[in-house]
Amino acid sequence: MTETRGPKKPSYDTLGGDQPGRQQAGQPYRPPQAYPSPHGEDGTQAGTRFPRTGARTTPRTRKARLRVAKADPWSVMKVSFLLSIALGICTVVAAAVLWMVMDAMGVFSTVGGTISQATGSTDSNGFDLQSFLSLPRVLIFTSVVAVIDVVLATALATLGAFIYNLSAGFVGGVELTLAEDE
């Protein structure tokens, strides 16, 4: 049979070098980069790598330009519903805390006394602000406003998703540039 694989490469022994995979007995393995390299004429090591001219030393930031072509109205409705419920709960809690702070400071009794004197006559005591702005009445009013806000915010966000999809069909949507630090 004849050899068809091309000329045979000379062995490492004939070239005067050590075989890369060969290690001496009892010595730990060190990759070729760990071996000291000979010094050059100018005193620097010949194997030392220097940065290229114009090479960046700061980490590179990957950027991607993306386009929001469509917003799913169903997912927009679910998210806006949950967010508006959270906003409604925060509104009711804030109204209760604000009422308690104002009541503790005596705002209702002071303003109520002034209004009673201004609107009162000899026959009646006038308008009673404290009974009109009681905590249960304020919380019921705030709850009604919060429920209306939940319904309106959910409907407007869903309608906004439909309008966005229509306009994105004409102009292509909103383009975003996202960056990732390495």
QUIHU-V406454 format. One record per residue. N is the residue number from 1. RES is the residue in one small letter. NEAR is the number of other C-alpha atoms within 12 Angstrom. Layout:
N/RES/NEAR  N/RES/NEAR
This chain:
1/m/3  2/t/6  3/e/7  4/t/7  5/r/7  6/g/7  7/p/8  8/k/8  9/k/10  10/p/11  11/s/12  12/y/13  13/d/12  14/t/10  15/l/10  16/g/9  17/g/12  18/d/14  19/q/15  20/p/16  21/g/12  22/r/16  23/q/14  24/q/12  25/a/7  26/g/6  27/q/8  28/p/10  29/y/15  30/r/14  31/p/12  32/p/15  33/q/12  34/a/11  35/y/13  36/p/13  37/s/14  38/p/13  39/h/12  40/g/11  41/e/8  42/d/8  43/g/10  44/t/13  45/q/15  46/a/14  47/g/16  48/t/16  49/r/10  50/f/12  51/p/9  52/r/8  53/t/7  54/g/8  55/a/10  56/r/10  57/t/10  58/t/9  59/p/10  60/r/12  61/t/13  62/r/12  63/k/13  64/a/13  65/r/13  66/l/14  67/r/17  68/v/20  69/a/20  70/k/25  71/a/26  72/d/21  73/p/24  74/w/19  75/s/17  76/v/26  77/m/26  78/k/21  79/v/22  80/s/28  81/f/27  82/l/20  83/l/21  84/s/28  85/i/25  86/a/19  87/l/25  88/g/28  89/i/23  90/c/18  91/t/26  92/v/27  93/v/21  94/a/19  95/a/27  96/a/25  97/v/17  98/l/21  99/w/25  100/m/21  101/v/15  102/m/20  103/d/21  104/a/13  105/m/13  106/g/15  107/v/19  108/f/26  109/s/21  110/t/18  111/v/20  112/g/25  113/g/20  114/t/19  115/i/19  116/s/22  117/q/18  118/a/16  119/t/17  120/g/16  121/s/12  122/t/10  123/d/7  124/s/12  125/n/17  126/g/18  127/f/20  128/d/23  129/l/24  130/q/26  131/s/15  132/f/15  133/l/26  134/s/22  135/l/25  136/p/18  137/r/18  138/v/25  139/l/25  140/i/19  141/f/20  142/t/27  143/s/25  144/v/18  145/v/23  146/a/27  147/v/23  148/i/19  149/d/27  150/v/28  151/v/24  152/l/21  153/a/28  154/t/28  155/a/23  156/l/21  157/a/29  158/t/25  159/l/21  160/g/24  161/a/28  162/f/22  163/i/19  164/y/25  165/n/23  166/l/19  167/s/18  168/a/20  169/g/17  170/f/13  171/v/15  172/g/16  173/g/20  174/v/19  175/e/15  176/l/13  177/t/14  178/l/13  179/a/13  180/e/12  181/d/11  182/e/9
